[in-house]
Every structure is written in structure tokens, then in C-alpha cells.
Amino acid sequence: MWLNESEQQLRRDLQGLASDLRWSAVELLRIEQQLRQLGSEVDAQAVQRLCALFQGDEEKLSGYAEEVKAKVISRNKAQ
């Protein structure tokens, strides 16, 4: 099934955001390692939690992009 222009743009935007989160997490992991080497364990753990959050969000956005591609977007309204 072909995507119309707005669907293609939405998919590209979602993929771009997911990519940005992925690379941000990679950079944060590098910073985390430096913090550990400097003995700042508390800060390193905080950065590690941010990385996990970014990685989870990256997976969600990638999944949403695939839903757009497959034209199977379904969200239940929050109650």
C-alpha cells in the first residue's frame, strides 16, 4: 500500500526523531563512562537512567513509524 505525502512525512519525522534519540543515548553512554572514571557514580547512574528512557522512546517511535508504513495505526483514547 502506498503512503500519501502526509503519511510519508509523518513516517520520516518519526524515524528522524527515533534516530536522534538513538544517537543521543550513544553520546550519553559515553558521558556515563567518563563520569564513572571520574568517580561520580551518582551522576553516572542518572545518565544511565536517561539512556534507558531514550532507548525506550526510540523503540516506540520506530514502532510508530512502522505502523504508519503498514497503515495500521490504532490508539485507544485514554479514559
Helices and strands as residue ranges (DSSP letters): H 5-37, H 41-70
